[in-house]
Amino acid sequence: MQRATSSKELAKALEFAKRENLEVAFVPTMGALHEGHLSLVAEARKHTPFVVVSIFVNPLQFGIGEDFDKYPRTIEEDAAKLEAIGVDVLYTPTVNDLYKSNMEITAHAGSIGEVLEGGDRLGHFDGVLTVVSRLFDAVKPKYAVFGQKDAQQVFLIKQMAKVDYPQIEIVVGPTIRDESGLALSSRNVYLSEEELKAATQISAALRAGKTASVASETGKIAAAVQTAETALLAIPQAKLGYISLVDAKTFEPVLDDFEGPALLLAAVVVGKTRLIDNIEITF
């Protein structure tokens, strides 16, 4: 595995793919890698054998009082995991290399970026889209792979790519969960033993919402949201950020007569740790 810490080193590391006429698949991460991240590498390999992974904790997507300074940074452990599964290039740019002298927001998420996660974390998605665009410009992939757990982020990246990067295919890997159903997240390391037990109830609440919608003969949408909300509010040591049902194709809230795939989304703060999850429901 080659390692690159600058755009110049990255260009050199990509020479092999160019010489061998190999398409590049790209998996951007913030590190603290777990099986969910590694599954995205496997997803990337379904499209091309040449895979680039980046690790960069992006300051532009963290708000005041968020966990930028304490976000887990385990670069050498991460590198060992990636090398063990045969990643071709690990790109770990510095802030100066990626942003040069212009560490400013250059991409805007629009109205969908201002609700749900964006409503609670103002400017978050503008920061995400800005760093993703910088990484796309540096890596120049054919495929870029993201996880379904971050459903709103994936939607917004797809929207940006349609306009600014039509040559890049956005690939979405499924949410990876532990045996309890908890969605894997780098932030799970913050949880105490008791908080971890509480966090496992998030996915159970979403599943209960889905089950209620299927069982209901009328008011399926209300049944999904209300059942999930009741279960989430009952989780000890937890505070509900939001619960929402949106059209999977537009991310707009669904109406009572909606038909098609929808996403039941939730954000929950367990202890001091913000966790998100979602589940698909077809109406």
C-alpha positions in Angstrom: 0.0 0.0 0.0 1.3 3.4 -1.0 0.8 6.3 1.4 0.4 9.9 0.3 0.3 13.0 2.5 0.2 15.6 -0.3 -1.4 16.1 -3.7 2.0 15.7 -5.3 2.5 12.3 -3.5 -1.0 11.3 -4.4 -0.5 12.1 -8.1 2.6 9.9 -8.1 0.7 7.1 -6.3 -2.0 7.2 -8.9 0.4 6.8 -11.8 0.1 3.0 -11.7 -3.6 3.1 -12.2 -3.2 5.5 -15.1 -0.5 3.5 -16.7 -2.5 0.2 -16.4 -5.7 2.0 -17.5 -7.4 1.1 -14.2 -10.5 3.0 -13.0 -10.1 4.4 -9.5 -12.6 3.8 -6.7 -12.4 6.2 -3.7 -13.5 5.8 -0.1 -13.3 9.0 1.9 -13.2 8.7 5.7 -12.4 10.6 8.8 -10.5 7.6 10.2 -11.1 5.6 13.4 -11.9 2.8 11.0 -14.3 0.0 11.8 -16.0 -2.8 9.9 -18.4 -0.4 8.3 -15.5 1.5 6.6 -13.9 -1.7 5.6 -17.1 -2.9 4.0 -17.0 0.2 1.8 -13.6 -0.9 0.5 -15.2 -4.3 -0.4 -18.0 -2.4 -2.1 -15.5 -0.4 -4.0 -13.7 -3.5 -5.2 -16.9 -4.7 -6.9 -16.3 -1.9 -9.4 -12.5 -1.8 -9.9 -9.5 -3.4 -8.3 -7.7 -0.1 -7.6 -8.9 1.5 -4.4 -7.9 4.8 -2.7 -8.9 5.5 0.9 -8.5 9.0 2.4 -8.4 9.8 6.1 -9.0 13.5 6.9 -10.8 15.0 9.9 -12.4 18.0 8.2 -12.5 21.1 10.4 -15.1 22.8 8.2 -17.9 20.3 9.0 -17.6 20.6 12.8 -19.5 23.4 14.6 -18.6 25.3 17.7 -18.8 23.0 20.7 -18.7 19.8 18.6 -16.1 17.1 18.9 -13.4 18.1 16.4 -10.6 18.2 19.0 -11.5 14.9 20.6 -12.6 13.0 17.4 -10.7 9.7 17.6 -7.5 9.8 15.5 -5.9 6.3 15.1 -3.9 6.7 11.9 -1.4 3.9 12.3 -4.0 1.4 13.4 -6.2 2.5 10.5 -3.3 2.1 8.0 -2.6 -1.4 9.2 -6.3 -2.4 8.7 -6.3 -0.9 5.2 -3.0 -2.6 4.2 -4.3 -5.9 5.5 -7.2 -5.8 3.1 -5.1 -4.7 0.1 -6.0 -1.0 -0.3 -3.8 0.5 -3.0 -3.3 4.1 -1.7 -3.9 5.7 1.6 -4.2 9.5 1.2 -3.9 11.5 4.5 -3.7 15.1 3.4 -2.9 18.0 5.8 -5.3 20.9 6.1 -2.8 23.1 4.3 -2.4 20.7 1.4 -6.1 20.2 0.9 -7.3 23.7 1.4 -4.1 25.6 0.5 -4.7 29.2 1.7 -8.5 29.0 1.2 -10.1 27.1 4.1 -13.5 28.6 3.3 -16.9 27.1 2.4 -17.0 26.7 -1.4 -20.0 24.4 -1.7 -23.5 24.8 -0.5 -26.1 22.1 0.4 -29.2 24.3 -0.1 -32.5 23.8 1.7 -32.1 20.0 2.3 -28.8 20.7 4.0 -30.6 23.0 6.5 -33.0 20.5 8.0 -32.5 17.3 10.1 -28.8 17.0 10.6 -28.3 20.4 9.0 -30.9 22.0 11.2 -29.1 20.8 14.4 -25.6 21.3 13.0 -25.7 24.6 11.1 -23.3 24.7 8.2 -22.3 21.0 8.6 -23.2 19.9 5.1 -21.6 22.9 3.5 -18.4 21.8 5.1 -19.0 18.2 4.0 -19.6 19.1 0.4 -16.6 21.4 0.4 -14.2 18.8 1.6 -15.7 16.1 -0.7 -15.3 18.4 -3.7 -11.6 19.0 -2.8 -11.0 15.3 -2.4 -12.8 14.5 -5.7 -10.5 17.1 -7.4 -7.4 15.5 -5.9 -8.2 11.8 -6.4 -10.3 12.1 -9.7 -12.1 8.8 -9.1 -14.5 7.0 -11.4 -16.4 5.6 -8.3 -16.8 7.2 -4.8 -18.3 5.0 -2.1 -20.3 6.2 0.9 -22.3 4.5 3.7 -26.1 4.5 3.9 -25.9 5.3 7.6 -25.2 8.9 6.7 -28.3 9.0 4.4 -28.7 12.8 4.2 -25.0 13.2 3.5 -25.2 10.7 0.7 -28.3 12.4 -0.8 -26.5 15.7 -0.9 -23.3 14.3 -2.3 -25.3 12.7 -5.1 -27.0 16.0 -5.8 -23.6 17.8 -6.0 -22.1 15.1 -8.1 -24.9 15.3 -10.7 -24.0 18.9 -11.3 -20.3 19.2 -10.7 -18.9 15.7 -11.0 -21.1 13.8 -13.5 -18.1 11.6 -14.4 -18.1 10.1 -10.9 -20.5 7.4 -10.0 -21.7 7.6 -6.3 -21.9 4.1 -4.8 -23.8 3.5 -1.5 -22.9 0.7 0.8 -25.4 -0.7 3.4 -25.3 0.2 7.0 -23.2 -2.2 9.0 -24.4 -3.1 12.4 -23.2 -5.1 15.4 -25.0 -8.1 16.8 -27.4 -5.9 18.8 -28.4 -3.9 15.7 -26.4 -0.8 16.6 -25.1 1.0 13.5 -21.3 1.0 13.6 -19.9 4.5 14.1 -16.5 5.9 15.1 -18.3 7.8 17.8 -19.5 4.6 19.5 -16.1 4.6 21.3 -17.3 7.6 23.4 -20.1 5.5 24.9 -19.9 4.0 28.4 -21.2 0.5 29.0 -24.6 1.7 30.1 -24.8 4.2 27.3 -23.9 1.5 24.8 -26.9 -0.6 26.0 -29.1 2.4 25.6 -27.8 3.1 22.1 -28.7 -0.4 20.9 -32.4 0.6 21.3 -32.2 3.2 18.5 -32.3 0.7 15.7 -34.9 -1.3 17.6 -37.1 1.8 17.7 -36.8 2.3 14.0 -37.6 -1.3 13.3 -40.7 -1.0 15.5 -41.8 2.0 13.5 -41.4 0.0 10.3 -43.4 -2.9 11.7 -46.2 -0.6 12.9 -46.5 0.9 9.4 -46.8 -2.5 7.8 -49.4 -3.6 10.3 -51.5 -0.5 10.1 -54.4 -0.6 7.6 -54.7 3.2 7.6 -52.4 6.0 8.7 -49.2 4.0 7.9 -47.0 7.0 7.9 -48.2 8.3 11.3 -47.9 4.8 12.7 -44.3 4.6 11.7 -43.3 8.0 13.1 -45.3 7.8 16.3 -44.3 4.3 17.2 -40.6 5.0 16.6 -40.8 8.3 18.5 -42.4 6.7 21.5 -39.7 4.1 21.6 -36.9 6.6 21.2 -38.2 8.9 23.9 -38.3 5.9 26.3 -34.5 5.2 25.9 -32.7 5.9 29.2 -29.9 8.5 29.2 -31.0 9.7 25.8 -32.3 12.8 24.2 -34.2 12.7 20.9 -32.8 15.1 18.3 -35.4 14.3 15.6 -37.4 11.6 14.1 -38.6 12.1 10.5 -39.9 10.2 7.5 -38.7 11.5 4.1 -39.0 10.5 0.5 -35.8 8.5 -0.3 -35.7 10.1 -3.7 -36.1 13.8 -2.7 -35.5 13.9 1.1 -38.8 15.9 1.4 -41.2 15.0 4.2 -43.7 12.4 3.0 -47.5 13.1 3.0 -50.3 10.7 4.0 -50.9 9.6 0.4 -47.2 8.9 -0.3 -46.3 5.7 -2.2 -42.7 4.5 -2.8 -39.5 4.2 -0.8 -39.0 6.3 2.3 -36.4 6.7 5.0 -37.2 6.8 8.7 -34.4 8.9 10.2 -33.4 9.6 13.7 -30.8 11.4 15.7 -30.4 10.7 19.4 -27.9 12.0 21.9 -26.9 9.2 24.3 -25.0 10.7 27.2 -23.0 13.3 25.3 -22.7 11.4 22.1 -24.8 12.2 19.0 -25.8 9.1 17.0 -27.8 8.8 13.8 -29.5 5.9 12.1 -32.1 5.2 9.5 -34.2 2.5 8.0 -36.0 2.2 4.6 -39.8 1.7 4.5 -41.7 1.2 1.2 -45.3 2.4 1.1 
